[in-house]
Structure formats: structure tokens, C-alpha cells
Amino acid sequence: MNDNRKIILNTAILYVKLIFSVLIGLYTSRVILLALGVADYGLYAVVGGVVSLMNFFGTTMLSTSYRFLAIEMGKGEKGNLNKVYNTVFIIHVVLAIFLLLVGETIGCWYVDNFLNVDRTQIPDALFVLHWSLIACGLSVIAVPSNGLLVAREKFLFTAICEIGRMVLKLFMVILLAHYIGNRLRMYAMIICVINLTVPVCNMIYCRIKEQEIVRFRFNQSWKDYKKIFSYCGWIMLGSAACMGQSQGSSIIINLFFNTVMNAAYSVAVQVNGYVQMLVRSLGQATIPQIMKNYGSGNAERSLHLVFVICRYSFFLMIVPVATLIISLDKILVLWLKEPPAYASGFIFFMLINALIYTLECGFDALIQSTGNIKNNQIGFSLIQFMLLPVAYMLYSHGASVYSITIVNIILSVCVILFHCYILQKQTNFTYLEYFSCTIYPAIKVFIVIVGLIILLRYVIKIDNIIVSVLLKSIMAVSSMSFSICYIGLNKIERGYIIKAFKKMSGRILK
């Protein structure tokens, strides 16, 4: 199977997983909110945010694992996958122990002294923290196995595991709604167990299917640890910056407002996460190819893939973003019945930010492939770290609660410009090629879709809420698909789509 077909197949698998994950996840969120209530839901979001600050280091280390493994695979017979895997594994064990120690000390100190909740809820908050830390530590240890599966492009197995996890979560949450005791504590234990299912399955699969690679052999070469650990160090610097942008935002909001506002922000984060799954699915399917091609010396192929991913990611993202914006308030009512106040505003700005970020999808993978990530991580981190102090300053002067998301949008634009600069220094990247291949088609499509949003949201009025959402969504998706096909794609790409559509139609008619 050639690389393009492999990318298409892997993307299709990931999109099937996405559909199931979104449908199950949306309903699960609704059940959780009703079962816990807004206050406890917001409390879990804040405490979970504290853990996510640390867990984020582990999850972002996934890129380190599959980067080194994919590059090693690109070397063919010259590579030593077992040596690389064990080196990465030992580093992650050390990292897991470190995160647990930090969580049980600094994390508990923060919850006990600074968490903006009623003092009677502190024991519940600490209980949530302890169980979340257990899942965090074990998940970090399983990161190398997940990285190996990504590098091997075993997306079918990971998709099945993820769908199973979502179904199990839904089942347990439905039972939670009928639980008489402390639902917040029970929910913390349920999430801990459920979040460990996928990492455990990944580790078992690797032990069975990749025995030679995962067989433990202690690597005594300090140079190997130094090389990977140095790379990890710069990745962790970037992770710390992203940490401030994501979970740190929830903590800042809690300092100036309350857990009800945290609940609104958490709902927005969930919606944004589901929408971004579209882009991540394409990115996951393509990143191994970017790294393998670069590792084998085919840097031009890697750069071409990055430009294509950026453009396609924007098109994939703008369809659900625009569809949600058109009927946002009505969709929230249908989903949550009584959505938290300010949730729609948070969602709007987060979706705009996510749309902007698609224009650099794949940049980070290409930069990591070069191995020269020091300058990139320093510059990226300096930009991202600005979010929290700027938001704190704005909130201190009475700024709108949405200020943090608006600042985030501005910083996202700065990140894209900076990454363009880095790529120009390290690869054959040119601004003209990037503009002609990605930015210009995106701008044309964006202008058309903005007009469509105004028409469907403010001009066309339909009283029935369900009919309104369904009809406007159908009109939006069909109109945007047509616009993307005839405005955003080139003749060759449009020809492929038309040919595939005719072939599919012919089979259906037969």
C-alpha cells in the first residue's frame, strides 16, 4: 500500500472513531452535568485541571516517543527500535514518579490553600486529586506503547480501544445518575479506572505483537538518554506553555470568578475538543508519514504533506465551526437543556481560535522531525506563557470573562508567524508557497462562509428549535461543501472528488 492510500485509510479509520466518540461524548457530558450539578461539575473541572497541568507533560511526551521511533523506522535495517523504545520507556517511568510526587505535594497544597470553593468541599477536592493522580502516573508509563502504535500506524486497534472506552464511560455515568452516595467521589474513581483502559490495552497489545521491540533491555549508554532527555526537556518546555493556555486558564478564571463560570468554560473546552478531533484525526494519520519521509531523506515530500494538511485541516474545521456558530444557542439547549451562562461565548471564541490554529497543522511535526527544536520551543513557550499574566492583568482591571479567549486568539496568530520563521530557517519552506497553497484558498473559502453564517443565523428565522437546527445545519454543510470543492480545491483535487462521487453514485444506483 502506497503512502497516500495509507494516509486515506488511516484517516477514514480515525473519522469513524471520531463519529462514535463525539456522539457518545456529547450525551455523556449531558448526563454528567445533570448527575453532578453545575457546582460539582465545575469543582471537578478545576481539580482535574490541576492534574491535567501535570498530565499534559506526559501526554505531550507522546510526540517524543513516536518521533524517535518513526525516525528509527525510517532508517530501515540500520535502526535499533528496541534500544530506542527502552530508553524512552525508562525516561517515562522517571517522569511518572516525578509527576506523582509533585501532585501529592504542590497539588494538595494548592487545593488546600487556594482553591476557590466552600471549605466543606476541600475533602472532596482532595479525593478527586488523589484518584486523578493515580490515572496520571500510570498513563504516563504507557505513553511509549502508544507512541509505538502511532509510529506503526496501528490506528484500527487504537480506534477500537477508544470507542470501547467511550461506551464504558457512558454506561458507568448512567449508573452514576442513580447512585445515592457522594457522586463526585464516585465519578472521580470511575474516571480513573476508565482512563486507564486504553493505556493498559496498548501495553498488552505491544507485549503480544511487538515482543522484540518492547522486550526490556536496560540501555547503559548515557549518551542515548542524554539525547532523548534533551529533546524531552525542550518538548516539556513547550508543554508547560500549552499547559498555561489550556488548564491554567481554568485556574485563572476560578481565581476571579466561581465554579459556575468554570462549568461554562469546561463545557466550551469539551465542544472545542470534539471539533478539533477532526483536525487531529487527519494529523495523526499524516504525522508518521511526515517523520518517516524526513528520516529517510525525503524532506520535500514532508514539506508538501504539511502544506496539504494545513489547507485540508482548515476546510475540515470550518464546516463544523460555522455550523455550530449558526445555531449555537439552540444546540446548547438541545444538548444540555440548561447550559451554564457564558458557555456560548466561550465556545465561539474557542472555535475561532481552533480555526486559526489549523493553518499551522503539521508545522510542529516537521520541526520535530529535524531534531532542531531548541529555538522553536523557546520562542513558542515565550509566546504561550504570555496568556496567563496578560489575562490576570485584564481580569484585575475588570475586563470581560471572555478576555482570556480573545488574548488566546491573538497569541495563536503570533505562533503561526513564528513557526513560519523557524521552518524557513530549517527547511526549504517559502512564504509564497505557503500562501498560494494554504492561506489564499483558505481566505477565499472563509469570505464565502462568513456570508453564509450571516444569512442563516440572522436573516433566515425558523421558530421550531429542532427543525431550525436540522434545516440550517443541512443547508450550511451542503453549501460549505460546495464552496470548498469549487473554491478551495485545485482542479486535480476537485477531479478526484468528482470521480470518487460518480463512482460511489454508480455503485449505489446498481
Buried (B, 14 or more C-beta within 10 A) or exposed (E): EEBEEBBEBBBEBBBBBBEBBBEBBBBBBBBBBBBBEBBBBBBBBBBBBBBBBBBBBBBBBBBBBBBBBBBBBBEEEEBBBBBBBBBBBBBBEEBBEBBBEBBEEEBBEBBBEEBBBEEEBBEBBBBBBBBBBBBBBBBBBBBBBBBBBBBBBBBBBBBBBBBBBBEBBBEBBEEBEEEEEEBBBBBBBBBBBBBBBBBBBBBEBBEEBBEEBBEEEEBEEEEBBEBBBEBBEBBBBBBBBBBBBBBBBBBBBBEBBEBBBBBBBBBBBBBBBBBBBBBBBBBBBBBBBBBBBBBBEBBEBBBBBBBBBBBBBBBBBBBBBBBBBBBBEBBBBBBBEEBBEBBBBBBBBBBBBBBBBBBBBBBBBBBBBBBEBEBBBBBBBEBBBBBBEBBBEBBEEEBEBBBBBBBBBBBBBBBBEBBBBBBEEBBEBBEEEBBEBBBEBBEBBBEBBEEBBEBBBEEEEBEEBEEBBEBBBEBBBEBBEEBBBEBBBEEEBBEEEEEEEEEEEEEEEE
